């Protein structure tokens, strides 16, 4: 039975007047009459006795009304609940990323800044290694993947939003003898203690850099860590030299220094979304962080200009 016809029936029971029901439901009076007759034909009994001015409800009509009114109320409550849940989902952004000091620093700043403009948008976070995150993006379990360009290999049906680019550097204590050099070659690292990050947490270009260091130097003392958080702790504790980019290790630690490494590859950092993602808030957030990253890019360019000027 048509829910809209039942709505007409309930209203007519309550108004006892065809004209009032037609006006309340923005219908013509003949259409109200048509819907009531259709319900009576379907049920097979008379629900109303009609007079010139008012409509009298039969005892069957009263019994039907008492059963149907709560059901209609529950129907509209269910519709509202689903619409509310759908609206909440449409206004929720799930960001996926592998933990890095940069992400830990910048993503909260981006979220706070975006919420100042769009206070109704909510955020969820997934922190996993990049292989699992790529799977989550393809299955739409995350809306945005924060990723280096090298990590995006093998993904399909995605749209890439560039945020910034950078070159590799060595990260070490300011008291380390190599910290005073303007640039490091791989052979400069002979006999040094170095911190490597597991391949599940770094991109292909980072893996190549670590492999090149091993091939070039016979006497490296290597400590392998499971993720960037562990690597950062060891570097801060003067347990070795780490390698990264500004979108992994931002230049905000007064104890540490970034020394450029002779590695020509330029690495990009991107926000990645699935092409089928139609959430407006997702695209608004990406545009916002692109604008913020433009400001960060100006800082990074100034930083490297300052470094190169020392050479």
Helices and strands as residue ranges (DSSP letters): H 3-15, H 18-24, H 29-43, E 48-50, E 55-57, H 59-90, E 92-97, H 101-117, E 122-127, H 130-138, E 144-148, G 149-152, E 158-166, E 169-173, G 177-180, E 183-184, G 186-189, E 193-197, H 204-216, E 221-225, H 228-236, E 242-244, E 256-261, E 267-274, H 280-310
